Structures are given as C-alpha cells and as structure tokens.
Amino acid sequence: MKKLSVILVAFALLLGTNVTAAVAGLDKEKKVTISQEIGDLLTNADMELDYDVNADVTFTINGEGEIVVLTVDTMDSSIESFIKSRLNYKKLQNELIEGEEYKVPIIMKA
C-alpha cells in the first residue's frame, strides 16, 4: 500500500510539472499589440531631433486592410509628413475593423 501511494504522488508531481510547462509555453506566443506594430513601422528614422516630439495619430482601416492616416496631431510638419509616409497603406498583423477610427499616441525621442 505504501508503494502505491508513493507511485501516485510521483505520478501527480510528473503530471503537474507537464501541465505547468505547457502553460508556460503558451506565454511565449503573445501577440504583438497595435502600438508595437506601429512603433516598428516608425523605427529607423533618418532625421535628427533636437527635442522629444509627441503626436496623436488617428487612422482607419480601408477595404484592403491597410492603414489610412486621417490626422497627425503635432506642431512639427516634418514629423507629420514622416509619420504619414511610414504608415499610409501599410498592413498590420492585428485584425482591425474596417472603417473604425483608431487613435495611437506616439512619442519620438531626441
């Protein structure tokens, strides 16, 4: 009887370890957020900034699933042009609702 209880405890520990490992493996496959995707599209800017720039980008998704920038709320027109050129008609991995307006804050560090 004692051997049976030892075997059951060992089996329970083995089973619990496998379940924990399986759950930990699921965390590695996290989805990229919309903000992260947009941040990736805006990386490697070929411009020098003297100060940090804040902008609020309002965009929608067209019938082909592409970003259409509606407004870029910033005081710097070169930043506005840069953001529009990098984002307009690019596709995102995340599925967004066509025609819905989305707003993303952007901070560009000097």
Helices and strands as residue ranges (DSSP letters): H 2-27, H 34-41, E 53-61, E 67-73, H 77-87, E 102-108
